């Protein structure tokens, strides 16, 4: 038997058993245990700090064996993320649950951040939540009860995540079928390229951002139909928005301003509208498409010369972009000790300050934010914008030419 078959055989035995370390527990050993229990709810998990020499079960996160990661020669993924016990077990077992392709995606999005947390201490909210199940530092006796409570919760999270991944795969297949039929209908002149009618709600926003589709219509679970505007790719802004005067209205007020007898509700945020009939849903989209004027905006923070600003107009879809200029944020009060300084603000004051600076930028609804200035002044704002997945552009020079480069988004 190969490694995978041997591991599965050990897990599915009638008298299956597993061994991990005792003491304080972390997301790594907790999720590893939950994964084993997913395959065999009867597996007996023992927690001690010394593996018996004659132990024949599965040993993980201890013992310096195949499913431990504390030894110097522990394995590292090709992308540089080191394996922890959860990742080592998932590598062997994941395909049994999700198939190879989905298992790899699950590893990247869910397992690797937990492995990274266990190996480096990098902040991870889920790992912190699991860690909070540990008893207080001065508690006496075993913490096995708390450990298995955490494992139970981790098991529920895993099952929910697995179903979500399977659901996303089904949605991906479904939307491709729908888009193929939509393309045929557009070619036959039966549908507008920019309006997609779904037979039922299907999560597809990311996929549709790559298309020309501006509105999606689908049956509402409350009766009638819902309309959702679709965002541009790599943007917080919609390809087309409902008219401003519709926002926040419902009932007779909305019917009067739209001229649609079946208009029901339009959210003040503009992200959804409802109608009683399909016909009115399509008309609402058509009216919005006719009235909408695309006015892309970019915010430039810091010093930008006219030559550099002209680069913005050369970006795709930005020929008529409006550029809004903002100064580099003022430095906060600094407490100096010789050549060394620290911000004099408390943590909450600092966060409030950054939030205010970001709010000032976002009021322009920019397609991107360009930054150029003092690193200390700019970094907190750039970090906050990246977490919101707002494109951040910086000016660089290559072979004597000034160029724009996008800073990768993400937390």
N, C-alpha and C positions, 0 to 999 in steps of 0.2 A: 504493500500500500504506500502511496505517496503521503507527504506531510498532511495535506488537506483531508485525505481519507482517514488517516490515522487519528487526526484530531476529532473528526466527526464520529468516528467509532467510539472514542473515549467519552464524548459528550452524550451519545445516545444509548450507552449501556444502561441496563436496568439498575445497576449499582454505581452509576457515574458519580465521580467526586472530583472536586477541584480545591486548590489551595492557594491562598494569597496572604499578604502580610497583615498583621494585626495593628493595633494602635490607631493613630489618626488616619482617616481615610480621605481619599481625593476622588475627583471625577474619573480618573484613569481606572483605578481598581473597581470603582462603583459601576461604571458603564461596561467594563469587561465582564463583571459578574452578571449584570443584566443581560448582556449578549448571550452568555452561556445558558442562562435560565430561559431565554427566548426559545432556544432549541430543545431544552429539557427542563421543565419546571421542577422536576424531582431531583436534579443534581444537587449533591450535598457539598456546600462550600464551607471550608474550614479557614479560620483566620488565626494565624500564629506568626511568630517572628523567626522561626527556624523550621525549615522543611525537613521532615523525617527522611533518613537515608533510604529507606525502603519504600518511599511513597510512590504509588503507581498511577495516580490521577493526573489531572491537568494542573500545572504550576504556572502562575502568572504574576507579574509585578514583584517577584521575589525569586531568589534562587539562582539568578544569573544564567537561566536557561533560555530556551527558544522564545519564550513569551515574557521575558524580562528585558529591561532596557537600561539598567544601571551600570552595566559593565562598559569598559572603555571602548570596546569594539562594537558597541550597539549599532544597529542599522539606521541609515539615514535615507530618506527618499531622494529621488533625482532632483526635486525642486529645493532641496536643502532642509526640509522639515524632518526632524528626527522622529522615528517611531517611538511611541510609548506602548504599554501593554495593550491598550485598546486598539491601537492601530495595527499591531502585530496580529492580534486575533481577527480583526476585521479583514485583514488582507487574505486570510485563509477562509473566512466564513461568509464574507459579504455577498459574494456571487450567489451563494445558496439562497439568499433572501431576495436580492434585487436583480440578479443577473449581472454579468461582468461590467457592462457599460454604466449602468446606474450605480453599481457598487463603487466604481471609481469616482463618480460625481459625488456620491455620499461621503466618500473618504475626504475629498477635497473640501467640501463645504461644512461638514459636521465633525468628522473624526480628527482631521488635521489640526483645527484650532484647539481641541482638547489635548491632543498630543503636545502641541506647542506650549500650552499652558503648563502641563506637567513637567516638561523638560526645561523650561526657561522661566516660568512664573509670569509669563505674559498675561495681562488682564483678560479674563473671560467671564462673562456674567453667569453663564450656566455652571461653570466650574465653581464659582463663588457660591452659587445657590446650593450646589451639592455639598460643598465644604461647610455650609451653615448647619448641616444636620449633625455635625460633630458636637458632642457635649462640651460644656464649659471646661476651661483649662484645668480646674481643680476638682473636677468630678472624679469620683472613686469607682473602681470596678471596671468591668468590660463595657465596651461601647458597641457590641455586636448588634443590639436591638436598633440603635440609631443607624448603624451601617446598613442593615437590611431594610429599614424604612427608606433610606436614600436609594438603595437598589430598586425597591419597588417603584419609586417615582421615576427613576431612570428608565425602568422597563416600560412604563407608560409613555414616556417621551419617545423612546425608540419606536414603539409600535405606531405612535402617531406620525413620527417622521417617515417611517417606512411607507405608510399608507399615503402620506402627502407626496412622496417621490413617485410612487406608482400612479397616483392621480395626475401628477404633472406630466408623466409620460403619456397617459391616456389623452390628456388635453392637447399635448403637442401633436399627437397623431390626428386627433379630431380636427384641430384647427387647420392642419395642412389639407385635409379632405375638404373642409369648408372653403378655404381659400382657392382651391382648384375649381370648385363649383362656381365660386364668385367670379373668378377670372373668365370662365366660360360664359356666364351670364352678362358680364360687362362686354365681352367681345360680340355677343349677340344683340347688344343694345338694350338688354332688359333691366340692368342695374347700373347705378352710378358707381364708378370706380372708388369714390371716396366714402361710400356708405356701405357697411357690411351688416347684413341681417343674419343673426344667429338663430338656429332652431331652439336653442336653450343657452343659458349662460355657460360660457367656457372661458376659463382664465387664459388670456392671450395677449395682454397688454404689451409685454416685451416683444413678442413676435410681430405684432402689428406696428410697433414703432419703426420697424424696418420697411414698412410699406407706405403707400399713398393714402391708406384708409384713415379718415379723420374722425368718423363716428361709427359706433357699434350699437345696434338695436337688438334687444333680446326680450323674451317674455318675462314679466315680473312675477315673482312668487306671490305678490299681493293682487294680481290681476292687472290687465293692461300690459304696457310695454315700457321698458327703460331705455334711455339713450345715454351712452357714455362717450365723451370726447376722448380722443387718443393723443398721447403726448408724442412730441418729436423725439427722435432717437438722441440719446445723451442730453436730454433737456428736461426741465421741469415744466415747460410750457406746452400748451396744446397746439396741434396743427391748425385747429379751428375752434373757436370758443362760441358759446351761446351769446347772443346780444346782451350787453350790459344791463339793459332795462328789464330783462327777464329774470335776472338773478334774485333769489329770495322770495319770489312770488308763487302763489298757488291758487287753485280754484278759479273763481270768476275773474280775479285780477289778472291771472296769467292768461286766461282765455281771451280777455279783452286786448291785452297788449300784443299777444301773438297772432290773434285772428284765428286760432285753432279751437274748435268747440270741444275737442277731446284733451286739451292740455290739462295736466293735473298738478305738477309740482316741478319747480326748478330750484335746485339747491343754491344757496347764496354763494357757495364756493365754486359753483359752475361745473362740478364734476359729475353731476347726474341730473337727468330730467325724466319725468314720466308722462305718458299719455294714455288715453283709453284705447286708442286704435293704432294699428300698424301704419295706416295711411297718415295719421297726424304725426306719428313719430318720424316718418320719412320727410314730411313737409317741414317739420321743425329743423331737421338737418339741412334741408335745401335752403331754407330761409337763412340759417346761420352761415352757410357757405357763401351765399350771395352777399351778405352784409359784412362779413369778416374782412378786416384789412390786416395783413401780417406786417407787424412793425417790430422786427427783431432789435433787441437792445443788448449792448455789452457795457459792462462797467469796468473802467480802468482805474485802478487804485495805485497811486504813486505818480512818478514822473514819466510821462509818455510823450515823446517828440512826435511831431506831425508825420514824419517818415515812418515811425513805428506804428502809428495809428492807421496809416494807409494799409498796412498789412492785414488789418482786421477786415477791410472791405474786399480783400482777395480770397477770404475763406468761403467755402461753399454756402450759398444761401444768404450771404452777408453783404451783398453789394450795396444795399440801402440801409445798412445797420445804423442805428443811432448810438453814439458813444457818449456815455455819461462818465464824467471825471469825478473822482473823490480823492482827497489827500490821504497820504499815509497816516494811519491812526496815531494820535499823540501818545507818547510814552507815558506809562503810569508813574506814580511816585516810586522812586527806587531808594532802597536803603543801602548805602555804600559802606564798605569796610576796606579801605585802601583801593586796590585795583578790582575788587570783587563786589558785585552788587546783587541784590534780590528785590523782587517786587514787594512793595509794602502792603499790598492788598490781601485781605483774607480770601480764601478759596471761593466763597460764594460771591464776593464782590468782583473777583477776577472773571468768573463765569458770566456774571451779569453784564460786565463791561464788553466781553467778546460777543455775547448774544446781541447786545445793542448795535455793535459794529456790523454784524452780519445782517441784522434787520434793516439797517440803513442801505446796505447793498441790495438786498432782495426786493426792496420796494419797487425797483425798476424792472423786476421780472427778467433778469438777464439770461441770454442764451449761454453766456460764459462770463467769467470774471478774469480780467488781466491784472497781474500784480507785478510791481517793480519798485523795490525800495528796501529799507532796512530789514534785515532778516528777523530781528527780535520783534519789531513792530508788526511785520506781516505774517509771521508763521502761525500765530494763534488763529487768525482769520482764515488763512489758507487751510489749516487743519479742520476747522469747523465747516468750511464749504465742501471740502473733500468728503467729510462724513455724510453730507447731504447729497453727494454724488453730483454736485454742480461742477461743470467743467471749469478748471482753473488753468489759465494760460500764463506762461512766463516768457520773457524776452531773452533770447540767447544769440550769440554771434558765432558764425561758422564760416571760415574762409573769407572773412571780411564782410559777410552779409548778415544782416539782422533777420532772425527767424523767430517764429512763435512755436513753442513746444507745450504740449498739454501735460500737466502733472497728473499722474494716475489717481483716480478717485477711490474711495473706500475708507473704512475706519481703520 
